[in-house]
Amino acid sequence: MMNEFVQKLFELCHGTKFLSACNERRKRSKLNFKTASEYINKLPRYFGRLLVIRIDLHLPQDNKEMQVDELKRRFGTFLQKIRRKRSLNLKGYIWKLEYGFHQSFHYHCLFFLDGRKHAQDIKLAQMLGDIWDQIIEGKHCYFNCNHPKYLKRYQQPITGRLEPYDTEKYDLLLNQVIRYFCKKDQFIVHKSIANKKRFETARLPYVKKRLGRPRTQTA
């Protein structure tokens, strides 16, 4: 029986359907990274100094079986609420919806706030998490990636204040955070999200061609 199982597994893993699915995931991963890279590279041209917040949002422990359509509806409400919050000057975002064996559905999010008007990224990340808690009807259903305990794993900070001329930090953001967001989906893509949008960036505003001198480095 074991030999038959191994043989069948080998056939499935080398079958057309499986190889096609793997190829599709690779293409999607590359496309998502390309989309996010173009978006990230345009941000400093539009907004200058930014404050970068990374936060992961998940379901309450007692409601891990929430249907994905309901989760997406609540996430849409979350985005709408922070867009309209007067104390927040949101300039953009990137999000990825994933399914994990232990966490069930969860979101990885990057938010870009106006760096001229905001400075306390740790508290702002907590505030965003608290808003999510209210919407998802849970308690501490988020992970604050701006917290110093989390940032210790990196040699250089990749969240917080981001200057438009800081190419090194932009490169770290792309190759450490965005690449993680755009990785090929782990485990099995849950059938309920197989044909739904799982990755998105905010739209950049339409800006007329500017006249005058280009932006210079500022302290």
C-alpha positions in Angstrom: 0.0 0.0 0.0 2.8 2.4 0.8 4.5 1.7 -2.5 1.2 2.4 -4.3 0.7 5.6 -2.4 4.2 6.8 -3.2 3.7 5.9 -6.9 0.4 7.7 -7.0 1.8 10.8 -5.3 4.7 10.9 -7.8 2.3 10.7 -10.7 0.1 13.5 -9.3 3.1 15.8 -8.7 4.4 15.3 -12.2 1.0 15.5 -13.8 -0.1 18.3 -16.2 -2.7 19.7 -13.8 -0.3 20.0 -10.9 2.5 21.5 -12.9 0.1 23.9 -14.5 -1.1 25.1 -11.1 2.5 25.5 -9.9 3.3 27.6 -13.0 0.2 29.7 -12.5 1.3 30.5 -8.9 4.8 31.5 -10.1 3.3 33.8 -12.7 0.9 35.4 -10.1 3.8 35.9 -7.7 5.9 37.7 -10.3 3.0 39.8 -11.4 2.1 40.8 -7.9 5.8 41.8 -7.2 6.0 43.8 -10.4 2.7 45.6 -9.6 3.9 46.4 -6.0 7.4 47.4 -7.2 6.0 50.0 -9.7 3.6 51.3 -7.0 6.4 51.6 -4.3 8.7 53.3 -6.8 6.0 56.0 -7.6 5.1 56.8 -4.0 8.0 59.3 -3.3 7.2 61.2 -6.5 3.7 61.8 -5.3 3.9 62.1 -1.6 7.5 62.8 -0.5 8.1 61.8 3.2 6.1 58.8 4.3 5.4 56.9 7.5 5.4 53.1 6.8 3.2 50.9 9.0 3.1 47.1 8.7 0.3 45.2 10.4 -1.1 41.7 10.1 -4.9 41.2 10.7 -6.5 37.9 11.6 -9.7 36.4 12.8 -10.8 36.0 16.4 -9.9 32.7 18.0 -13.6 31.8 18.4 -14.5 32.7 14.9 -11.8 31.1 12.7 -14.5 29.6 10.4 -15.8 33.0 9.2 -16.8 32.9 5.5 -14.4 34.7 3.2 -17.1 36.9 1.7 -17.9 38.2 5.2 -14.2 38.7 6.0 -13.7 40.7 2.8 -16.7 42.8 3.6 -15.4 43.6 7.0 -11.9 44.3 5.6 -13.5 46.7 3.1 -15.3 48.5 6.0 -11.9 48.7 7.8 -10.3 50.4 4.8 -13.2 52.7 4.4 -13.1 53.7 8.0 -9.4 54.5 8.1 -9.7 56.5 4.8 -12.3 58.7 6.4 -10.6 59.0 9.8 -9.7 62.7 10.1 -6.8 62.0 12.4 -5.1 59.8 9.8 -3.6 61.1 6.6 -3.5 57.9 4.6 -1.6 58.1 1.3 -1.6 54.4 0.2 -1.5 50.8 1.1 -0.7 47.2 -0.1 -2.5 44.1 1.2 -2.4 40.4 0.7 -5.0 37.9 1.8 -3.7 34.4 2.7 -5.0 31.2 4.2 -2.9 29.3 6.8 -3.4 26.0 8.5 -3.3 27.5 12.0 -4.3 31.1 11.4 -7.1 30.5 8.8 -7.7 33.6 6.7 -5.5 36.6 7.5 -4.3 39.8 5.9 -0.7 41.2 5.6 -0.9 45.0 5.2 1.4 47.9 4.5 0.0 51.4 5.1 1.7 54.6 4.0 0.8 57.7 6.0 1.9 61.3 5.4 5.3 61.5 7.0 5.0 65.3 7.5 1.9 64.9 9.7 2.6 61.6 11.5 5.5 60.4 13.5 4.5 57.8 16.1 4.3 54.7 14.0 4.1 52.2 16.8 1.0 53.9 18.4 -0.6 54.4 14.9 -0.2 50.8 14.1 -1.9 49.9 17.4 -4.7 52.3 16.6 -5.2 50.6 13.3 -5.3 47.3 15.0 -7.8 48.5 17.5 -10.1 49.7 14.6 -9.8 46.2 13.2 -10.7 44.7 16.5 -13.9 46.7 16.6 -14.9 45.7 13.1 -14.0 42.0 13.5 -15.6 41.9 17.0 -12.4 40.4 18.5 -9.7 41.2 21.0 -6.1 41.9 19.8 -6.7 40.2 16.4 -3.7 41.9 14.9 0.1 41.8 15.0 2.0 45.2 15.2 5.0 44.7 13.0 6.3 48.2 13.9 6.9 47.1 17.5 10.6 47.1 18.5 10.5 43.4 19.5 9.6 42.5 16.0 12.1 44.8 14.3 15.0 43.3 16.2 15.1 40.5 13.6 16.2 43.1 11.0 19.6 44.7 10.9 18.0 47.9 9.7 14.5 49.3 10.3 12.2 48.9 7.3 9.1 50.6 8.7 8.6 54.0 10.3 9.9 57.2 8.7 10.7 56.9 5.0 12.3 59.8 3.1 11.8 60.1 -0.6 15.6 60.0 -1.3 16.3 57.0 1.0 16.9 54.5 -1.8 18.5 52.0 0.6 15.3 51.8 2.7 13.1 51.6 -0.3 15.2 48.6 -1.5 14.9 46.9 1.9 11.1 47.4 1.8 10.9 45.9 -1.6 13.2 42.9 -1.1 12.3 42.0 2.5 8.6 42.9 2.9 7.1 43.1 -0.6 8.8 39.9 -1.7 7.3 38.2 1.4 3.9 39.5 0.5 4.3 38.2 -3.1 5.7 34.8 -2.3 4.0 31.8 -3.9 1.1 30.8 -1.7 2.0 28.3 0.9 -0.1 25.2 1.6 -3.2 24.8 -0.5 -5.1 27.9 -1.7 -8.4 27.7 0.0 -11.1 27.0 -2.6 -13.2 29.9 -1.3 -10.5 32.4 -2.4 -9.2 30.6 -5.4 -11.0 33.0 -7.8 -11.1 36.1 -5.6 -8.7 39.0 -5.4 -6.0 38.2 -2.9 -3.6 41.1 -3.5 -4.1 44.8 -4.1 -2.4 48.2 -4.0 -4.2 51.5 -3.6 -4.6 53.7 -6.6 -2.3 56.6 -7.0 -4.0 60.0 -7.5 -4.0 61.6 -10.9 -1.5 64.5 -10.8 -0.9 66.9 -13.6 2.7 67.3 -14.8 4.5 69.5 -12.4 6.5 72.5 -13.5 9.5 73.9 -11.7 12.6 72.4 -10.1 12.7 68.7 -9.0 12.5 67.7 -5.3 15.7 68.1 -3.4 16.9 66.2 -0.3 15.7 67.6 3.0 16.5 66.8 6.5 
